[in-house]
Amino acid sequence: MSGKRDYLQQAALFPERADYPPGFRYQPEFLSGDEERGLAGWIATLPLRPFEFRGFRGGRRVVYFGSRYDYSRQAIDMAAPVPDELMPVMVRAARWSGHAPDEIRQAMATEYAVGAPIGWHRDRPQFGDVIGISLLTPAPFRLRRPVNGKWERKTIMLAPRSIYLLTGEVRNAWQHSIAPLGTLRYSITLRTLDADFARRLEQQQTAA
């Protein structure tokens, strides 16, 4: 229990702000300049592939570690282990968000080429909290939710080297998107599993 308390105490150092949707946390300068350059150079060497969604190919390119979501089967599959180049930042990000590092079940590196957007969506329900780290280019992180037949909207600028967390209401009730940008951007996205889904998965694995 003491270890879990340590992670929660770390998360409390960067509380939510009143002007953010409930469950959204943000910290600029999570990475140093050297860390950002190192990670960007490393991502550029990865076997990135166009994001695929039920036969549609998006403009961004991605690579998964730990696990990946198969949209055609609506199932989570195993992926390559998290590489050593990413592990130190992943551990720090997990602790920053209030999670133990082993709770992170997926890491995804994404390349946003010039003009490549990400449309409105919520992450798949099999996943839990979402942690994002931004590299190279500022990006307007757009949020919206339906209220009385209209959209309530907020936009938060994600600075290079920053980190954010989606949990609770903002994770489950709000959609998010990023508009096309004029320069190259990379991101690292980390995901936990939904608690109920994780329990069912563990029961299936035990039964097998």
Summary of the structure (lengths in Angstrom):
residues: 208
radius of gyration: 16.7
end to end distance: 29.6
largest distance: 50.5
contacts: 609
relative contact order: 0.21
helix: 26%
strand: 39%
